[in-house]
């Protein structure tokens, strides 16, 4: 899956908690969020002081749902329940999320659907 395909897939499935997401889809989308966040931060430096945090918050809110959704689908790819994704909401536990996101998906079809194409 290319960077463009991964970002498009994550945004099209904005709030879908069904199916599976490959490692490439998850990590390319995470990279996209990092790039967008850095760009928004740089733009916010040029704005009056009170508008920068507002702009950053709006972008965060717009990207938080698709990031959580793609993480849920990533959990499905390793054969885990979506309930595990709630750990993603606790910052101290992000290291566990990192391990799960890096873990190879299950071969073939599992209870969450067919294997995603990389």
TIMIRO-256164 format. One record per atom (N, C-alpha, C, O): chain; residue in one letter; x, y, z; residue number from 1; atom name. Coordinates in steps of 0.05 Angstrom, whole numbers, plus 32768, in hexadecimal, padded with zeros to 4 digits. Atoms other than C-alpha are relative to their C-alpha. Example, Ala and Ser with C-alpha at 12.3 -4.5 7.8 and 13.67 -1.06 7.14 Angstrom:
# TIMIRO-256164
 tike gutor    u    v    w numar fike
    A     A 8012 7FE8 8000     1    N
    A     A 80F6 7FA6 809C     1   CA
    A     A 8012 8018 8000     1    C
    A     A 8027 8018 800D     1    O
    A     S 7FF0 7FE8 7FFF     2    N
    A     S 8111 7FEB 808F     2   CA
    A     S 7FF1 8016 800E     2    C
    A     S 7FFB 802C 8012     2    O
# end
This chain:
# TIMIRO-256164
 tike gutor    u    v    w numar fike
    A     X 8011 7FE8 8000     1    N
    A     X 8000 8000 8000     1   CA
    A     X 8012 8019 8000     1    C
    A     X 8025 801B 8010     1    O
    A     X 7FF0 7FE7 8002     2    N
    A     X 801C 8044 7FED     2   CA
    A     X 7FF6 8014 8015     2    C
    A     X 7FE1 8010 8022     2    O
    A     X 8007 7FEB 7FEC     3    N
    A     X 801C 8082 801A     3   CA
    A     X 7FE5 800C 7FF9     3    C
    A     X 7FD4 800F 800A     3    O
    A     X 8019 7FF4 8009     4    N
    A     X 7FE4 80A1 7FF1     4   CA
    A     X 7FE8 7FEE 8004     4    C
    A     X 7FD3 7FF6 800D     4    O
    A     X 8015 8013 7FFC     5    N
    A     X 7FBA 8062 7FF2     5   CA
    A     X 7FF8 7FFC 801D     5    C
    A     X 7FE1 7FFA 8024     5    O
    A     X 8004 8004 7FE3     6    N
    A     X 7FC3 805A 803D     6   CA
    A     X 7FF0 8017 800C     6    C
    A     X 7FDD 8013 801B     6    O
    A     X 800D 7FE8 7FF6     7    N
    A     X 7FAE 80A1 804C     7   CA
    A     X 7FE3 8001 7FF6     7    C
    A     X 7FD0 8006 8005     7    O
    A     X 801B 7FFF 800B     8    N
    A     X 7F72 809D 801D     8   CA
    A     X 7FEF 7FEA 800D     8    C
    A     X 7FD8 7FF0 8014     8    O
    A     X 8010 8016 7FF3     9    N
    A     X 7F5C 805A 803B     9   CA
    A     X 7FF8 8008 801C     9    C
    A     X 7FE2 8003 8024     9    O
    A     X 8006 7FF8 7FE4    10    N
    A     X 7F61 8074 8082    10   CA
    A     X 7FEB 8016 8001    10    C
    A     X 7FDA 8016 8013    10    O
    A     X 8013 7FEA 8000    11    N
    A     X 7F3A 80B3 8071    11   CA
    A     X 7FE5 7FF8 7FF6    11    C
    A     X 7FD0 8001 8000    11    O
    A     X 8019 800A 800B    12    N
    A     X 7F05 808F 8048    12   CA
    A     X 7FF1 7FF0 8016    12    C
    A     X 7FD9 7FF1 8018    12    O
    A     X 800C 8010 7FEB    13    N
    A     X 7EFA 805F 8082    13   CA
    A     X 8002 800F 801B    13    C
    A     X 8008 8003 8030    13    O
    A     X 7FFD 7FEC 7FEA    14    N
    A     X 7EFA 809B 80B2    14   CA
    A     X 7FF8 7FF5 801B    14    C
    A     X 8007 7FF7 802E    14    O
    A     X 800A 8009 7FE6    15    N
    A     X 7ED1 807B 80E9    15   CA
    A     X 7FF9 7FE2 7FFF    15    C
    A     X 7FEA 7FD9 8010    15    O
    A     X 8007 801D 8003    16    N
    A     X 7ECD 8032 80D2    16   CA
    A     X 8011 7FF0 8013    16    C
    A     X 802A 7FF1 8013    16    O
    A     X 7FF3 8011 7FED    17    N
    A     X 7EDE 8001 8109    17   CA
    A     X 7FFF 7FE3 7FF6    17    C
    A     X 8005 7FD0 8005    17    O
    A     X 8003 801B 800B    18    N
    A     X 7ED2 7FC5 80DB    18   CA
    A     X 8018 7FFA 7FEE    18    C
    A     X 8023 800D 7FE1    18    O
    A     X 7FEB 8008 8012    19    N
    A     X 7F06 7F9E 80B5    19   CA
    A     X 801C 8002 800C    19    C
    A     X 801F 8003 8025    19    O
    A     X 7FE4 8002 7FF8    20    N
    A     X 7F52 7F9E 80B8    20   CA
    A     X 8010 8015 7FF2    20    C
    A     X 800A 801D 7FDB    20    O
    A     X 7FED 7FED 800C    21    N
    A     X 7F8B 7FCF 80AA    21   CA
    A     X 801C 7FF4 8002    21    C
    A     X 8024 7FE9 8017    21    O
    A     X 7FE4 800A 8000    22    N
    A     X 7FD1 7FBB 8096    22   CA
    A     X 8013 8012 800F    22    C
    A     X 800B 8028 8016    22    O
    A     X 7FEC 7FEF 7FF3    23    N
    A     X 8010 7FD4 80B8    23   CA
    A     X 8006 8018 7FEF    23    C
    A     X 8009 802E 7FF9    23    O
    A     X 7FF9 7FE9 8011    24    N
    A     X 801F 7FFF 807B    24   CA
    A     X 7FEA 8015 8001    24    C
    A     X 7FF1 802D 8001    24    O
    A     X 8015 7FEC 7FFF    25    N
    A     X 7FDB 8020 807D    25   CA
    A     X 8002 8010 801B    25    C
    A     X 8000 8028 801B    25    O
    A     X 7FFE 7FF2 7FE6    26    N
    A     X 7FE2 802F 80C8    26   CA
    A     X 8017 8013 8001    26    C
    A     X 8014 802A 8009    26    O
    A     X 7FE8 7FEF 7FFD    27    N
    A     X 8029 8049 80C5    27   CA
    A     X 8002 8017 7FEC    27    C
    A     X 800C 802C 7FF3    27    O
    A     X 8001 7FE9 8013    28    N
    A     X 8020 8072 8085    28   CA
    A     X 7FED 8015 800A    28    C
    A     X 7FF2 802D 8007    28    O
    A     X 8013 7FED 7FF6    29    N
    A     X 7FE3 8092 80A5    29   CA
    A     X 800C 800F 8018    29    C
    A     X 8007 8027 801C    29    O
    A     X 7FF3 7FF4 7FE9    30    N
    A     X 800A 809F 80E5    30   CA
    A     X 8015 8015 7FF6    30    C
    A     X 8017 802B 8002    30    O
    A     X 7FED 7FED 800B    31    N
    A     X 8041 80C0 80BB    31   CA
    A     X 7FF1 8019 7FF4    31    C
    A     X 7FFA 802F 7FF8    31    O
    A     X 8010 7FEA 800B    32    N
    A     X 800C 80EA 8097    32   CA
    A     X 7FF7 8013 8017    32    C
    A     X 7FF9 802B 8014    32    O
    A     X 8008 7FF0 7FE9    33    N
    A     X 7FF2 8102 80DB    33   CA
    A     X 8017 8010 800B    33    C
    A     X 8014 8027 8013    33    O
    A     X 7FE8 7FF2 7FF6    34    N
    A     X 8039 8113 80F1    34   CA
    A     X 8007 8018 7FEE    34    C
    A     X 800D 802D 7FF8    34    O
    A     X 7FFA 7FEB 8014    35    N
    A     X 8044 813C 80B1    35   CA
    A     X 7FEC 8017 8003    35    C
    A     X 7FF3 802E 8004    35    O
    A     X 8015 7FEB 7FFE    36    N
    A     X 8001 8160 80B7    36   CA
    A     X 8003 800F 801B    36    C
    A     X 8000 8028 801B    36    O
    A     X 7FFD 7FF3 7FE6    37    N
    A     X 800D 816E 8101    37   CA
    A     X 8018 8013 8000    37    C
    A     X 8016 8029 800B    37    O
    A     X 7FE9 7FEE 8002    38    N
    A     X 8052 818B 80F3    38   CA
    A     X 7FFA 8019 7FF0    38    C
    A     X 8001 802F 7FF7    38    O
    A     X 8008 7FE9 8011    39    N
    A     X 8036 81B7 80BB    39   CA
    A     X 7FED 8013 800F    39    C
    A     X 7FF1 802B 800E    39    O
    A     X 8013 7FEF 7FF1    40    N
    A     X 7FFD 81CF 80E7    40   CA
    A     X 800E 800F 8016    40    C
    A     X 8009 8027 801B    40    O
    A     X 7FF0 7FF2 7FEB    41    N
    A     X 802E 81DF 811F    41   CA
    A     X 800F 8017 7FF4    41    C
    A     X 800F 802D 7FFF    41    O
    A     X 7FF0 7FEA 800C    42    N
    A     X 805A 8208 80F0    42   CA
    A     X 7FEE 8017 7FF7    42    C
    A     X 7FF5 802E 7FFB    42    O
    A     X 8013 7FEB 8008    43    N
    A     X 801E 822D 80D4    43   CA
    A     X 7FF6 800F 8019    43    C
    A     X 7FF2 8027 8018    43    O
    A     X 800B 7FF3 7FE7    44    N
    A     X 8004 823A 811B    44   CA
    A     X 8014 8014 800C    44    C
    A     X 800C 8026 801A    44    O
    A     X 7FEC 7FEE 7FF6    45    N
    A     X 8046 825C 812C    45   CA
    A     X 7FFD 801C 7FF3    45    C
    A     X 8004 8030 7FFF    45    O
    A     X 8004 7FE6 800F    46    N
    A     X 8035 8292 80F8    46   CA
    A     X 7FE6 800E 8007    46    C
    A     X 7FE2 8025 8000    46    O
    A     X 801A 7FF4 7FF9    47    N
    A     X 7FEF 829D 8113    47   CA
    A     X 8002 800F 801B    47    C
    A     X 8014 800A 802B    47    O
    A     X 8002 7FF3 7FE6    48    N
    A     X 7FDC 82CA 814D    48   CA
    A     X 7FFE 7FEA 8016    48    C
    A     X 7FF4 7FD4 8011    48    O
    A     X 7FFD 8014 7FEB    49    N
    A     X 7FE8 82A6 818F    49   CA
    A     X 7FE7 7FF1 8007    49    C
    A     X 7FE8 7FD9 800D    49    O
    A     X 8018 800E 7FF8    50    N
    A     X 7FA0 8296 819E    50   CA
    A     X 7FF4 7FED 7FEA    50    C
    A     X 7FE4 7FDB 7FF1    50    O
    A     X 800B 8010 8015    51    N
    A     X 7F91 8276 815A    51   CA
    A     X 800F 7FE6 7FFB    51    C
    A     X 8003 7FD2 7FF2    51    O
    A     X 7FF0 8017 8004    52    N
    A     X 7FCA 8244 8157    52   CA
    A     X 7FF5 7FE7 800E    52    C
    A     X 7FF1 7FD2 8002    52    O
    A     X 800B 8018 7FF2    53    N
    A     X 7FAF 8215 818E    53   CA
    A     X 7FE5 7FF8 7FF6    53    C
    A     X 7FDE 7FE0 7FF6    53    O
    A     X 801B 8007 800B    54    N
    A     X 7F69 8219 8170    54   CA
    A     X 8003 7FF0 7FE7    54    C
    A     X 7FF6 7FDC 7FE3    54    O
    A     X 7FFB 800E 8019    55    N
    A     X 7F83 8204 812C    55   CA
    A     X 800B 7FE4 8006    55    C
    A     X 8002 7FD0 7FF9    55    O
    A     X 7FF5 801A 7FFA    56    N
    A     X 7FAC 81CC 814A    56   CA
    A     X 7FEB 7FED 800C    56    C
    A     X 7FEB 7FD5 8006    56    O
    A     X 8015 8010 7FF4    57    N
    A     X 7F71 81B3 8173    57   CA
    A     X 7FEC 7FF6 7FEB    57    C
    A     X 7FE3 7FDF 7FEC    57    O
    A     X 8013 8008 8015    58    N
    A     X 7F43 81B2 8136    58   CA
    A     X 800C 7FEA 7FEE    58    C
    A     X 7FFE 7FD6 7FE8    58    O
    A     X 7FF3 8014 8010    59    N
    A     X 7F75 818A 810D    59   CA
    A     X 8002 7FE6 8010    59    C
    A     X 7FFE 7FD0 8005    59    O
    A     X 7FFE 8018 7FEF    60    N
    A     X 7F80 815A 8148    60   CA
    A     X 7FE5 7FF2 8001    60    C
    A     X 7FE3 7FD9 7FFE    60    O
    A     X 801A 800C 7FFF    61    N
    A     X 7F35 814F 814E    61   CA
    A     X 7FF8 7FF3 7FE6    61    C
    A     X 7FEB 7FDE 7FE6    61    O
    A     X 8007 800B 801B    62    N
    A     X 7F2E 8143 8103    62   CA
    A     X 800F 7FE6 7FFB    62    C
    A     X 8005 7FD4 7FED    62    O
    A     X 7FF0 8017 8005    63    N
    A     X 7F66 810F 8103    63   CA
    A     X 7FFF 7FEA 8015    63    C
    A     X 8008 7FD4 8011    63    O
    A     X 8001 8014 7FEA    64    N
    A     X 7F5A 80EC 8146    64   CA
    A     X 7FEE 7FE8 7FFA    64    C
    A     X 7FF5 7FD2 7FFF    64    O
    A     X 8013 8016 8005    65    N
    A     X 7F1E 80C3 812F    65   CA
    A     X 800B 7FED 7FEB    65    C
    A     X 800B 7FD5 7FEF    65    O
    A     X 7FF5 8013 8013    66    N
    A     X 7F3E 80A7 80F0    66   CA
    A     X 8019 7FF1 800A    66    C
    A     X 801D 7FDA 8003    66    O
    A     X 7FE9 800D 7FF5    67    N
    A     X 7F7E 8098 8116    67   CA
    A     X 7FF7 7FE9 8013    67    C
    A     X 8002 7FD3 8012    67    O
    A     X 800B 8015 7FEF    68    N
    A     X 7F57 8072 814B    68   CA
    A     X 7FF4 7FE9 7FF0    68    C
    A     X 7FF7 7FD2 7FF7    68    O
    A     X 800D 8014 8010    69    N
    A     X 7F2F 804E 8116    69   CA
    A     X 8014 7FEE 7FF2    69    C
    A     X 8010 7FD5 7FF1    69    O
    A     X 7FEC 8011 800E    70    N
    A     X 7F6C 8037 80EF    70   CA
    A     X 800F 7FEF 8015    70    C
    A     X 8018 7FD9 800E    70    O
    A     X 7FF3 8010 7FEB    71    N
    A     X 7F8B 8020 8131    71   CA
    A     X 7FEE 7FE8 8008    71    C
    A     X 7FF8 7FD2 800D    71    O
    A     X 8013 8016 7FFB    72    N
    A     X 7F4C 7FF7 8140    72   CA
    A     X 8002 7FEB 7FEA    72    C
    A     X 8004 7FD3 7FF0    72    O
    A     X 7FFD 8013 8016    73    N
    A     X 7F51 7FD7 80FB    73   CA
    A     X 801B 7FF2 8000    73    C
    A     X 801E 7FDB 7FF8    73    O
    A     X 7FE6 800C 7FFD    74    N
    A     X 7F9B 7FCB 8108    74   CA
    A     X 7FFF 7FEA 8015    74    C
    A     X 800B 7FD5 8012    74    O
    A     X 8004 8015 7FEC    75    N
    A     X 7F88 7FA5 8147    75   CA
    A     X 7FF2 7FE8 7FF5    75    C
    A     X 7FF9 7FD1 7FFB    75    O
    A     X 800E 8016 800D    76    N
    A     X 7F58 7F7C 811E    76   CA
    A     X 8013 7FF0 7FEE    76    C
    A     X 8011 7FD7 7FED    76    O
    A     X 7FED 800E 8012    77    N
    A     X 7F91 7F6B 80EE    77   CA
    A     X 8012 7FED 8010    77    C
    A     X 801A 7FD8 8005    77    O
    A     X 7FEF 8013 7FF0    78    N
    A     X 7FB9 7F4B 8127    78   CA
    A     X 7FEE 7FED 800F    78    C
    A     X 7FF8 7FDD 8020    78    O
    A     X 8013 8013 7FF3    79    N
    A     X 7F7A 7F26 813E    79   CA
    A     X 7FF7 8008 801B    79    C
    A     X 7FED 7FF8 802B    79    O
    A     X 8007 7FF6 7FE6    80    N
    A     X 7F6D 7F52 817A    80   CA
    A     X 7FE6 800F 7FFF    80    C
    A     X 7FDD 8019 7FEA    80    O
    A     X 8019 7FF2 7FFE    81    N
    A     X 7F2C 7F70 8192    81   CA
    A     X 8004 801E 7FFF    81    C
    A     X 801A 8028 8006    81    O
    A     X 7FFF 7FE3 8001    82    N
    A     X 7F1D 7FB9 8187    82   CA
    A     X 8003 800C 801C    82    C
    A     X 800C 8023 801F    82    O
    A     X 7FFD 7FF6 7FE5    83    N
    A     X 7F1B 7FC1 81D3    83   CA
    A     X 801C 8006 8007    83    C
    A     X 8022 8018 8018    83    O
    A     X 7FE4 7FFA 7FFB    84    N
    A     X 7F66 7FBF 81D3    84   CA
    A     X 8008 801C 7FF7    84    C
    A     X 801A 8028 8003    84    O
    A     X 7FFA 7FE5 800A    85    N
    A     X 7F65 8001 81AD    85   CA
    A     X 7FFC 8015 8015    85    C
    A     X 8006 802B 8013    85    O
    A     X 8004 7FEC 7FEB    86    N
    A     X 7F4D 8024 81EC    86   CA
    A     X 801A 8006 800F    86    C
    A     X 801C 801C 801A    86    O
    A     X 7FE6 7FFB 7FF4    87    N
    A     X 7F94 801D 8206    87   CA
    A     X 800D 8018 7FF2    87    C
    A     X 801D 8027 7FFE    87    O
    A     X 7FF6 7FEA 8010    88    N
    A     X 7FA4 804F 81CE    88   CA
    A     X 7FF9 801B 800D    88    C
    A     X 8007 802F 8008    88    O
    A     X 8009 7FE7 7FF3    89    N
    A     X 7F7F 8084 81F7    89   CA
    A     X 800F 8007 8019    89    C
    A     X 800B 801D 8024    89    O
    A     X 7FF1 7FFB 7FE8    90    N
    A     X 7FAE 807E 8232    90   CA
    A     X 801D 8005 7FF8    90    C
    A     X 802B 7FF2 7FF2    90    O
    A     X 7FE6 7FFA 800A    91    N
    A     X 7FEF 80A2 8221    91   CA
    A     X 8017 7FEF 800C    91    C
    A     X 802A 7FE9 7FFD    91    O
    A     X 7FEB 800F 7FF3    92    N
    A     X 801A 807B 8253    92   CA
    A     X 8003 7FE4 7FF3    92    C
    A     X 8018 7FD8 7FF3    92    O
    A     X 8000 801B 800B    93    N
    A     X 8007 803A 822F    93   CA
    A     X 8006 8000 7FE2    93    C
    A     X 8002 7FEB 7FD5    93    O
    A     X 7FFB 7FFF 801C    94    N
    A     X 801A 8051 81E9    94   CA
    A     X 8016 7FEC 7FF7    94    C
    A     X 8016 7FE4 7FDF    94    O
    A     X 7FEB 8013 8008    95    N
    A     X 8057 8023 81E9    95   CA
    A     X 7FF4 7FE5 7FFA    95    C
    A     X 7FFE 7FD7 7FE8    95    O
    A     X 800E 8018 8007    96    N
    A     X 8028 7FE8 81EA    96   CA
    A     X 7FF3 8002 7FE5    96    C
    A     X 7FF3 7FEF 7FD5    96    O
    A     X 800C 7FFB 801A    97    N
    A     X 8003 8006 81AF    97   CA
    A     X 8014 7FFE 7FEA    97    C
    A     X 800F 7FF4 7FD4    97    O
    A     X 7FEA 8001 8014    98    N
    A     X 8045 800D 818A    98   CA
    A     X 8006 7FE3 7FFA    98    C
    A     X 8009 7FDC 7FE2    98    O
    A     X 7FFB 801C 8005    99    N
    A     X 8052 7FC3 8193    99   CA
    A     X 7FEA 7FF3 7FEF    99    C
    A     X 7FF0 7FE5 7FDC    99    O
    A     X 8016 800B 800E   100    N
    A     X 800D 7FB0 817B   100   CA
    A     X 7FFF 800A 7FE3   100    C
    A     X 7FFA 7FFA 7FD0   100    O
    A     X 8001 7FF4 801B   101    N
    A     X 8011 7FDF 813F   101   CA
    A     X 8016 7FF4 7FEE   101    C
    A     X 8013 7FF2 7FD6   101    O
    A     X 7FEA 800B 800F   102    N
    A     X 8054 7FC0 812A   102   CA
    A     X 7FFD 7FE2 7FFB   102    C
    A     X 800B 7FD6 7FEA   102    O
    A     X 8004 801D 8002   103    N
    A     X 803C 7F78 8132   103   CA
    A     X 7FF5 7FF8 7FE5   103    C
    A     X 7FE3 8005 7FDA   103    O
    A     X 800A 800A 801A   104    N
    A     X 8032 7F50 80F2   104   CA
    A     X 7FE3 7FF7 8003   104    C
    A     X 7FDB 7FEB 8017   104    O
    A     X 801C 8008 8000   105    N
    A     X 7FEA 7F45 80E0   105   CA
    A     X 7FFD 7FE2 7FFC   105    C
    A     X 8010 7FD4 7FF4   105    O
    A     X 8005 801C 8004   106    N
    A     X 7FCA 7F00 80DE   106   CA
    A     X 7FFE 7FF9 7FE3   106    C
    A     X 7FF4 8009 7FD3   106    O
    A     X 8002 8009 801C   107    N
    A     X 7FD1 7EDA 809D   107   CA
    A     X 7FE4 7FF8 7FFA   107    C
    A     X 7FD5 7FED 800A   107    O
    A     X 801B 8008 8009   108    N
    A     X 7F92 7ED0 8075   108   CA
    A     X 7FEA 800E 800E   108    C
    A     X 7FEE 8023 801B   108    O
    A     X 8018 7FF4 7FF4   109    N
    A     X 7F4C 7EDF 808D   109   CA
    A     X 7FFF 7FF9 801E   109    C
    A     X 8007 7FE4 8026   109    O
    A     X 8006 8005 7FE3   110    N
    A     X 7F3C 7EE7 80D7   110   CA
    A     X 7FE4 8009 8005   110    C
    A     X 7FD5 8010 7FF3   110    O
    A     X 801C 7FF9 7FF9   111    N
    A     X 7EFC 7EF7 80FC   111   CA
    A     X 7FF8 801D 7FF8   111    C
    A     X 7FE0 8023 7FF9   111    O
    A     X 8005 7FE4 8007   112    N
    A     X 7F02 7F41 80E7   112   CA
    A     X 7FFF 8004 7FE2   112    C
    A     X 7FFA 801B 7FD9   112    O
    A     X 8001 7FFE 801D   113    N
    A     X 7F06 7F33 809C   113   CA
    A     X 8019 7FF6 7FF2   113    C
    A     X 802B 7FEB 7FFF   113    O
    A     X 7FE8 800A 800F   114    N
    A     X 7F38 7F24 8065   114   CA
    A     X 8018 8011 8006   114    C
    A     X 8016 8028 8010   114    O
    A     X 7FE7 7FF2 7FFB   115    N
    A     X 7F81 7F38 806B   115   CA
    A     X 8001 8018 7FEE   115    C
    A     X 7FFA 8017 7FD6   115    O
    A     X 7FFD 7FE8 8011   116    N
    A     X 7F8E 7F7F 8052   116   CA
    A     X 8017 7FFC 7FED   116    C
    A     X 802A 7FED 7FF3   116    O
    A     X 7FEA 8001 8013   117    N
    A     X 7FBA 7F88 8016   117   CA
    A     X 8014 8015 8007   117    C
    A     X 800E 802C 800D   117    O
    A     X 7FEB 7FED 7FFA   118    N
    A     X 7FFD 7FA8 8024   118   CA
    A     X 8009 8010 7FE8   118    C
    A     X 801B 8021 7FEA   118    O
# end
